[in-house]
Amino acid sequence: MKITVIGAGAIGGTLGALMARDGHDVTLCDADEAHVAAIREHGLRIEGPVNSFTVAVPVLTPAQLPDTIEHALVAVKSLHTASAAALLVDRLTADGDVLTVQNGLTADVLVAAVGADRVLSSFVNIGADVMGPGVVMQGNVATFRVGELAGGDITPRVQALADALPYAEATDNVLGYLWGKEAYGAMLWAGAVSDLPIAQTLDRAEYRSLMVALAREVLAQAPVRVESFDGFVPDDLEGSLDRLAAFNRRSAKTHSGIYRDLMVRRRKTEVDEVHKDISGPIFDRIVEIVHDIEEGRRTCEVANLDELAAFAARLPA
């Protein structure tokens, strides 16, 4: 498959490197010039317990993209989706398509740019982090599903992508997986305002009621049948906490990308994009705390998580 990866960070870099190693015609595109320069000079390095290799792969900045793109994989942070979509408007071939591997429900922005018939979506639960220019750590292998936005039958183009992408399987309910991740992701947002590892925020007794209430808050907004994955079972949230904690303990990625954005990379998170899709008293309070951390009024510490737990406990049952 000839594919252009827009956003060569944690997920885009991992998937692009694995596809290139498997012989696909991959071109990476990233706005971070230091990252681009390192990949050009040394190749893209994937490290960690799952894979350890370096692959030479063409890499461009957005201004250097060719005039035509056949298959695009969008892997930028959700707040940069519009910028990625703008790159594709006049470049995507008439029979080309775009697959989003982003967090959240970002497909509508891509649909507005290139049309609903050319956009596919996916659910990616693989843990990865950019460790430095040209270096990505893959922390685990986890559920990866690809599907048509409208659901229904698995189309040939979905199956072709699933066959080409590492770890991917085709699904007829990709939105069900995405809404499941919205619920799990809300728990990660809560945990990220502390400095605890993901597993501890999920299985500590003092936070279990918070995490269950938060997941229920999100699931109540889901317009589709929500799917299970990697220990998350929408009808068994209490049991899900134990399974998800165990899942995260097996990963080399100990803290969420949200925490890394706040405390390591010191950059704006995706919280406002997520807030467009989900709301509710608990998640609204999380957004406020995240804004405080982004703007320097707080830091990531356990006191924030304790505050959230106390807030959730005061809400009507």
C-alpha positions in Angstrom: 0.0 0.0 0.0 1.2 3.5 -0.8 0.3 5.6 2.3 1.2 9.1 3.6 1.2 9.4 7.4 0.3 12.9 8.5 1.8 13.2 12.0 4.8 11.0 12.6 4.6 11.1 16.4 3.8 8.3 18.9 1.1 6.4 16.9 1.8 7.7 13.4 5.5 7.0 13.8 4.9 3.5 15.2 2.4 2.5 12.5 4.4 4.1 9.7 7.7 2.5 10.8 6.1 -1.0 11.1 4.4 -0.6 7.7 7.7 0.6 6.1 9.5 -2.4 7.6 6.9 -4.7 6.1 7.5 -3.3 2.6 4.7 -0.8 2.1 5.4 2.5 0.3 5.3 4.9 3.3 6.0 8.6 3.5 5.9 10.4 6.8 4.9 14.0 7.3 5.5 16.0 10.5 5.5 19.7 11.4 8.3 19.2 14.0 11.4 20.1 12.0 13.8 18.5 14.5 11.9 15.2 14.3 12.0 15.3 10.5 15.7 16.1 10.4 16.5 13.3 12.8 14.5 10.8 10.8 16.2 11.9 7.6 19.7 11.6 9.0 19.3 8.5 11.1 16.1 6.8 10.2 13.1 6.4 12.5 14.0 4.4 15.6 11.3 2.3 17.3 12.3 1.1 20.8 10.8 -0.7 23.8 9.8 -4.2 24.8 7.7 -4.9 21.7 10.0 -3.8 18.9 13.5 -2.5 18.6 14.6 -1.4 15.1 15.5 1.5 12.9 13.9 2.0 9.5 14.8 4.4 6.7 11.7 6.1 5.5 11.0 9.2 3.4 9.9 12.1 5.7 8.6 15.5 4.7 7.3 18.7 6.4 3.8 19.8 5.4 5.1 22.3 2.9 7.0 19.5 1.1 4.1 17.2 0.5 3.5 16.1 -3.1 0.6 17.3 -5.2 -1.3 14.0 -4.9 -1.9 11.5 -2.1 -3.6 8.2 -2.6 -4.1 6.9 1.0 -3.6 9.2 4.0 -3.3 8.2 7.6 -4.0 11.1 10.0 -2.3 10.8 13.3 -2.0 14.3 14.6 -3.3 15.6 17.9 -7.0 16.2 17.6 -6.6 20.0 18.0 -4.5 19.9 14.8 -7.1 17.9 12.8 -8.2 21.0 10.8 -4.6 21.7 9.7 -4.2 18.1 8.6 -7.5 18.2 6.7 -6.4 21.3 4.9 -3.3 19.5 3.6 -5.5 16.8 2.0 -8.3 19.0 0.4 -6.5 19.5 -3.0 -4.1 16.5 -2.8 -6.3 13.4 -2.2 -6.9 11.5 -5.4 -10.4 11.0 -6.7 -10.4 7.4 -5.5 -8.2 8.1 -2.4 -9.2 7.8 1.2 -8.3 9.0 4.7 -8.0 7.0 7.8 -8.0 8.7 11.2 -6.0 7.0 13.9 -6.5 9.8 16.4 -8.0 10.0 19.8 -11.6 11.2 20.0 -14.3 11.7 17.5 -12.4 13.7 14.9 -13.8 12.3 11.7 -16.3 15.1 11.2 -13.5 17.6 10.5 -12.0 15.4 7.8 -15.5 14.7 6.4 -16.1 18.4 6.0 -12.8 18.7 4.1 -12.8 15.7 1.7 -16.3 14.2 1.9 -17.9 11.4 4.0 -17.3 8.8 1.3 -13.5 9.2 1.6 -13.1 9.0 5.4 -12.6 5.9 7.5 -12.1 5.7 11.2 -10.2 3.5 13.6 -9.8 2.7 17.3 -6.2 2.5 18.4 -5.3 1.4 22.0 -1.6 0.8 21.4 0.6 2.8 23.9 3.5 4.7 22.5 5.5 7.9 23.2 7.9 10.1 21.3 11.1 10.0 23.4 13.0 12.5 21.3 13.6 13.6 17.7 13.5 10.5 15.5 12.8 8.1 18.4 9.4 6.5 19.4 8.8 4.0 22.2 6.1 1.3 21.6 4.9 0.2 25.0 2.6 -2.6 24.1 0.4 -4.4 21.6 -3.3 -3.7 22.0 -6.6 -3.5 20.2 -6.7 -1.8 16.8 -9.9 -1.8 14.8 -10.6 -0.2 11.4 -14.1 0.5 10.0 -16.5 2.6 7.9 -17.9 5.6 9.8 -21.4 4.4 9.1 -20.8 0.9 10.3 -22.5 -2.0 8.5 -20.7 -4.4 6.2 -16.9 -4.6 6.2 -16.0 -3.0 2.9 -13.0 -4.1 0.6 -11.2 -0.8 1.4 -11.5 -1.4 5.2 -10.3 -5.0 4.8 -7.3 -3.8 2.6 -6.3 -1.3 5.3 -6.7 -3.8 8.1 -4.5 -6.3 6.2 -1.8 -3.6 5.6 -1.7 -2.0 9.0 0.1 -3.7 11.9 -2.2 -5.4 14.6 -5.3 -4.1 12.9 -8.6 -6.0 12.4 -11.7 -4.8 10.5 -14.9 -4.0 12.4 -18.5 -3.2 11.5 -18.9 -0.9 14.6 -15.8 1.3 14.8 -17.8 4.0 16.6 -18.7 1.5 19.3 -15.0 1.1 20.0 -14.4 4.8 19.9 -17.1 5.5 22.5 -15.7 2.8 24.6 -12.4 4.6 24.5 -14.1 7.9 25.3 -15.1 6.3 28.6 -11.7 4.7 29.2 -10.1 7.9 28.1 -12.1 9.9 30.6 -10.5 7.8 33.3 -7.1 8.5 31.8 -7.9 12.3 31.9 -8.8 12.0 35.6 -5.6 10.1 36.4 -3.4 12.4 34.4 -4.1 15.4 36.8 -2.1 13.4 39.3 1.5 12.1 39.0 0.5 8.4 39.6 1.1 5.7 37.0 -2.1 4.8 35.1 -2.4 1.4 36.8 -2.5 3.0 40.3 -5.2 5.5 39.4 -7.4 2.7 38.2 -7.0 0.2 41.0 -6.6 2.3 44.1 -9.6 1.9 46.3 -10.0 5.6 47.0 -10.5 6.3 43.3 -12.7 3.4 42.1 -16.0 5.1 42.7 -14.8 8.2 40.8 -13.6 6.1 37.8 -16.9 4.1 37.6 -19.0 7.2 37.9 -17.0 9.0 35.3 -17.2 6.1 32.8 -21.0 5.9 33.4 -21.2 9.6 32.7 -19.6 9.1 29.3 -21.4 5.9 28.4 -24.8 7.6 29.0 -24.0 9.8 26.0 -23.0 7.1 23.6 -25.3 6.9 20.5 -24.1 3.4 19.5 -23.6 0.0 21.1 -20.3 0.3 23.0 -17.7 -2.4 22.4 -15.4 -4.1 24.8 -11.5 -4.1 24.5 -8.4 -4.8 26.5 -10.3 -5.5 29.7 -12.8 -2.7 29.3 -16.3 -4.1 29.4 -19.1 -1.5 29.4 -21.5 -3.7 31.4 -18.9 -4.5 34.1 -17.1 -1.2 35.0 -16.0 -2.4 38.4 -14.3 -5.5 37.0 -13.0 -3.3 34.1 -10.9 -1.3 36.6 -8.9 -4.4 37.7 -8.5 -5.7 34.1 -7.4 -2.3 32.8 -5.0 -1.8 35.6 -3.4 -5.2 34.8 -3.4 -4.3 31.1 -1.5 -1.1 31.9 1.0 -2.8 34.2 2.0 -5.0 31.2 2.9 -1.9 29.2 6.2 0.0 29.2 4.1 3.2 28.9 3.4 4.0 32.6 1.8 7.4 32.2 -0.7 8.7 29.7 0.1 10.9 26.8 -2.1 13.5 28.5 0.3 13.5 31.5 3.3 13.8 29.2 1.7 16.7 27.4 1.2 18.5 30.7 4.4 17.7 32.6 7.0 16.5 30.0 6.3 18.3 26.8 4.6 21.3 28.4 2.1 21.8 25.6 -1.6 22.2 25.2 -3.6 19.0 25.6 -6.6 17.7 23.5 -9.0 18.4 26.4 -11.0 21.1 24.6 -11.5 18.8 21.6 -12.7 15.9 23.8 -15.0 18.3 25.7 -16.8 19.0 22.4 -17.9 15.3 22.4 -18.4 14.5 26.1 -19.5 16.6 29.0 -21.1 16.1 32.5 -20.3 17.4 36.0 -17.2 15.2 36.6 -15.6 15.6 33.2 -16.4 19.3 33.2 -14.4 19.6 36.5 -11.6 17.6 35.0 -11.4 20.1 32.1 -11.2 23.0 34.6 -8.3 21.3 36.4 -6.5 20.5 33.2 -6.8 24.1 32.2 -5.3 25.2 35.5 -2.3 22.9 34.9 -1.9 24.0 31.4 -1.9 27.7 32.5 0.5 27.1 35.5 -2.0 27.5 38.3 -1.6 23.9 39.4 0.7 21.0 38.8 0.0 17.3 38.3 -0.3 15.9 41.8 -2.4 13.4 43.8 -4.3 16.3 45.5 -6.0 17.0 42.3 -7.3 13.4 42.0 -8.4 13.4 45.6 -10.3 16.6 44.9 -12.0 14.9 41.9 -12.9 11.9 44.0 -14.5 14.0 46.7 -16.4 16.0 44.1 -17.8 12.9 42.5 -18.8 11.5 45.9 -20.9 14.6 46.6 -22.9 14.2 43.4 -26.5 12.8 43.5 -26.6 9.1 42.9 
